[in-house]
Amino acid sequence: MYYAMNNASISEPISIRVSRVSLALALVAAALLIGCGPVQSTQRISNAEVAMERARVNDAMEHSPYEYYRAKHYLYKAKQEWGYSNFEASRDYAVEARRAAEAALDNTREAPWQGHPVLGRNAHPDDIKALSEDELDPFDDGLDDGLDN
């Protein structure tokens, strides 16, 4: 019986045995990498950072502050949990950060008007400060009828 088992393995070419072993090792390595906590949480943190940058570039902190700061704090917490090697919590916080950043970006894109209501979209804050109160009042018709406050 011992001879029959050895004889069967001898008749199989070495290259097939090596390829089966390497395939099995590759599958085990792939399964470990796919399910690896640090890899998943790092990827989710990176995705959240990209979403945060998109929201920041589109001025989401002005047009959708709740979602923007929610995303910012979730991202901070995700990085903190990652630092403590709590990768599952880190991944969950990073996913929430990405969702909040995307919501902030959506709200910013749906904003009815971006910019100053009188001076327009490209008004610089120094230009606004230099104008007097009367020049900034869009409802002032120039008549002294006692209706202006």
Secondary structure, DSSP 8 states (H G I E B T S, - for coil): -HHHHHHHHHHS-HHHHHHHHHHHHHHHHHHHHHT-HHHHHHHHHHHHHHHHHHHHHTTHHHH-HHHHHHHHHHHHHHHHHHHTT-HHHHHHHHHHHHHHHHHHHHHHHT-S--SBTTTBTT--HHHHHHS-HHHH-TT--S--SS---
